[in-house]
């Protein structure tokens, strides 16, 4: 199992729905960067849009959420939250596109935690040009770990 596989293993997604190909940096529980290469063979591109394929904005959000989840779940002081999922979007702006052959650079910085909620600032860019930015909120299932991790952590 690669480091990426280990880091992503705490997320609920299967490999068919992962939008982080590799981790470039990981400051456990605080921040991380990763890449996703947009492949012409990605099935969803055939219909989005025929003849002019672009990576869907909703999947840009998902890629950022997956990286943020990976960062949050790697916190050495707070164990992984079961069932971590994307819960809310705040101020998300999609200002560009990614096409087959592009590599999307993903960045996530954990902004705060409260019980089973995690806030993260996220950015996605292609060739240094920002194509998405905003805040996402992730939540885990209410359980023993969530009750014990109620402290708010700053950056």
N, C-alpha and C positions, 0 to 999 in steps of 0.2 A: 504494500500500500504506500503510495507516494505521500509527501507532506500535504499536498493539496487534498488528496483523498481523505487523509486524517482530519484536516481542518474542516472540510465540508461534511464529514460524516455526522456532525451534530445537527445538521439541517435536515428537514423532512423530505427534501427533493430527491428524486431518482436521477441517475446520470443523464437521462434523456431530457431533463428539464433544468440543467445547470448552465448558467451563463457566466461562469468564472472558469476560465481554462487554466490559469496559473496565478499563484500569489507571488507578488514581487516583494512586498514588505508586509510584515505583521508585527505590530506592537500590541501584544495580547491584551484584549479588553479595552484598547484605546483607539487604535487606528490601523488601517491597512490599505494597500493598493493591489490591484489585480488587473488582468487582461482577459478580454474575450475576443477571439478572432471570428469575424462574421464570414461564414462560409457560403459560397454560392449553392452548396448542396443542402443548406438548412431548409427543411420542407416548408416552413411557414413563409419563406420568401417568394415561393411560386405564386402565391395569391396576394402578396403585399409588396409591391403591386406588379402585375404582369408587365414585363418589358422595362420596368423601372423599380427594381427591388430595393426596398429600404428596410432597415431593422426597425421593427415596431416600437413605438415609444413606450408602450406598456411593458415590453420586455426590457427596455433600458431601465425602467423603474425596478423591475424584478431583479435584474443583474445587480443593481446597487443594493437592493434589499438583501440579496444573497451574500454579498461581500460584507455588509454591515452585520448580518447574522453570524457570519464566520468570525468576525472580529469580536463580537459580543460573547459568543460561545467559547472563545479561547481565553477568557478572563481567568487568570490563575487564582483570584481571590473569591470569585463567585462561580459556582458550578454551572454547567449548561442548563438552560431552562428547557423542559420538555415541550414539544409541540410548538416551537417558535415559528411565528407567522407574521407576515406583513399585516398591519392593522390600520395605519393611517398615513396620509400624505399631507405635507404642509408646504406650501409655496413651491411646489414642483414646477419648474419651467423647462420645457423642451425647446432648445434654441437651434438645433441642428439635426443632422441625420448621419447614420452609418450605413455603408453599402458593402456588398460582398467584396472581400479583400481588405477591408478596414480592420484595424485592431482598436477595440474600445478600451481605453484606460479607465478603470474604475477606482474611485477613492471613497473611503468611508471613515468618519471620525465619530466615535461615540461621544455624545453631548451630555447625556444624563441617563440615569436609571432610577426607577422607582417601582419597588415590588417586582411585578412581572412585566413591566413596560421598559422599553429601551428606545431612546431617541438618538438618531444619528444624522449628521450632515453628510450629504453625498454629492459627488460630482462624477460625471462621465464625460470623457473627451476623446476626440479623434485627432491625431497629429497636432496635439496641443490646443485645439479649438474646443471649448466647452460646448457640449451638445445637450446636457441635462444638469440641473442642479436643484437642490432643495433638501428638505428634511423628511425623513421617514420615521415611522414609529413601528416597532416590532413588539409582539407580546407573546409570552409563553403561557402555558396552562397554569392555572392556580394550583399550587402544590406545595409541598414542604419546602423545596428550594426557593420558590418565589416568595414565601412568607419570610424566609431568613435573609433575603437580599434586598430589604427595603431601604437601604441607605442610598442617597442620591450621590452619584459620582460625577464630578466635573472633569473637564479636560485637563 
